[in-house]
Amino acid sequence: MKFNEYKENYPIFAIVEKDGISVQQAKVTAVSQPYFPKPVQITPSALSQNKVVDITIAMGDTSKVYTFPESSGIASTPDGIVFTDRDGVVRELNAIQMQSEDALKKVEMHRKRLEDCQKLRAEFDPMAKKDAEVNARFAKLESSVSGIESSIGDLKNLIISKLNS
């Protein structure tokens, strides 16, 4: 179904991307007659310009007027992507899912690149090599201190248990 075929009380759907993705169903409360967007100058290219239609959508307690191409069933708004039917929502959700899966596949590649760049920088940049050595020594020192803390805790518990016996 196209936007110009919509009537009052028809359902309309929106994919909203705020803190994740949600699909919201709303209700059409008003539909204008198709018109040419303003300003229109009478030129051959203006005659081929598509008409638009204003649709008022009620979602929850709020109502907003959106302008959509009359011959379309999908449109992007500042609030999300609006669809006239569930099939459009499903197609868009599939596309979003595929994009996210592709992005996740690239994460491992970027981790490997990061490791490689750090190793190569240490090889070619004396300051980077020194920083890497300092960081390695610091990590080793932190590990040793953690082990000493654990040993002191065990010793403390042993002394307390011997004093209490």
C-alpha positions in Angstrom: 0.0 0.0 0.0 1.2 3.5 -0.8 1.0 6.6 1.4 -1.6 8.2 -1.0 -3.9 5.2 -0.4 -4.0 5.7 3.4 -7.2 6.8 5.2 -8.0 7.7 8.8 -7.6 4.9 11.4 -5.3 2.8 9.2 -2.3 1.3 11.1 1.2 2.5 10.3 4.5 1.1 11.5 7.8 2.7 12.5 11.2 1.3 13.2 12.7 3.5 16.0 16.5 3.3 16.8 16.9 4.7 20.3 18.7 2.6 22.8 18.3 -0.4 20.6 15.7 -1.0 17.9 11.9 -1.2 18.4 8.9 -1.4 16.1 6.0 0.8 17.0 2.5 0.7 15.6 0.6 3.9 15.3 -2.6 5.1 13.9 -3.2 7.5 11.0 -5.5 10.3 12.1 -5.6 12.5 9.0 -4.4 12.4 5.4 -4.2 15.3 3.0 -4.8 15.2 -0.7 -1.6 14.7 -2.8 0.1 18.0 -3.8 3.3 19.3 -5.3 5.8 20.4 -2.7 6.3 24.2 -2.6 7.8 26.2 -4.1 7.0 24.8 -7.5 7.9 26.7 -10.7 6.2 25.6 -13.8 9.1 24.0 -15.7 9.3 20.7 -17.6 11.2 19.2 -14.6 8.6 20.4 -12.1 5.9 18.6 -14.1 7.8 15.3 -13.5 8.2 16.0 -9.8 6.4 13.6 -7.5 3.6 14.7 -5.4 3.6 14.4 -1.6 0.9 13.7 1.0 0.7 14.9 4.6 -0.2 12.2 7.1 -0.9 12.9 10.7 0.2 10.0 12.9 -0.9 9.4 16.5 1.6 7.4 18.5 0.8 7.2 22.2 -0.2 10.6 23.5 1.5 12.6 20.7 0.4 13.4 17.2 2.8 14.5 14.4 2.4 15.5 10.8 4.8 14.0 8.3 5.1 14.6 4.6 5.7 11.5 2.5 6.1 10.8 -1.3 2.6 9.8 -2.4 3.8 6.8 -4.4 5.9 5.2 -1.7 5.2 2.9 1.1 8.4 3.6 3.1 9.9 6.9 4.2 12.6 8.1 6.6 11.6 10.6 9.3 13.6 12.2 12.1 11.8 9.8 14.5 12.5 6.6 12.5 11.6 4.7 9.3 7.9 4.6 8.6 6.2 1.8 6.7 2.7 1.2 5.4 2.8 -2.5 5.9 4.4 -5.3 8.0 6.3 -6.7 5.0 8.3 -3.5 4.7 9.2 -3.7 8.4 10.4 -7.3 8.0 12.6 -6.4 5.0 14.1 -3.5 6.9 14.7 -5.5 10.0 16.5 -8.2 7.9 18.7 -5.5 6.3 19.6 -4.0 9.8 20.3 -7.5 11.1 22.6 -8.3 8.2 24.5 -4.9 8.6 25.0 -5.7 12.3 26.2 -9.3 11.6 28.7 -7.9 9.1 29.9 -5.3 11.6 30.4 -8.0 14.3 32.4 -10.1 11.8 34.8 -7.2 11.3 35.4 -6.8 15.1 37.9 -9.7 15.2 39.7 -8.4 12.1 40.1 -5.0 13.8 41.4 -6.6 17.0 44.0 -8.5 15.0 45.0 -5.3 13.2 45.3 -3.5 16.5 47.6 -6.2 17.9 49.7 -6.2 14.7 50.1 -2.4 14.7 51.2 -2.4 18.4 53.8 -5.1 17.7 55.0 -3.3 14.6 55.1 0.1 16.3 57.3 -1.5 19.0 59.6 -2.8 16.4 59.9 0.5 14.4 59.4 3.2 17.1 61.8 3.2 20.0 59.4 5.2 22.2 56.5 2.7 21.5 58.9 -0.2 22.3 59.9 1.5 25.6 56.2 2.1 26.5 55.4 -1.6 25.7 58.2 -2.7 28.0 57.1 -0.4 30.8 53.5 -1.6 30.5 54.7 -5.2 30.6 56.8 -4.6 33.7 53.9 -2.8 35.3 51.5 -5.6 34.6 54.0 -8.1 36.1 54.4 -5.9 39.2 50.6 -5.7 39.6 50.4 -9.5 39.4 53.1 -9.9 42.0 51.5 -7.5 44.4 48.2 -9.3 44.0 49.9 -12.6 44.9 51.5 -11.0 47.9 48.2 -9.6 49.1 46.7 -13.0 48.8 49.5 -14.6 50.8 49.2 -11.9 53.5 45.5 -12.6 53.7 46.2 -16.3 54.1 48.8 -15.7 56.8 46.5 -13.3 58.6 43.7 -15.9 58.7 46.2 -18.6 59.9 47.4 -16.4 62.8 43.8 -15.6 63.8 42.8 -19.3 63.7 45.9 -20.2 65.9 45.1 -17.4 68.4 41.5 -18.6 68.6 42.4 -22.2 69.3 
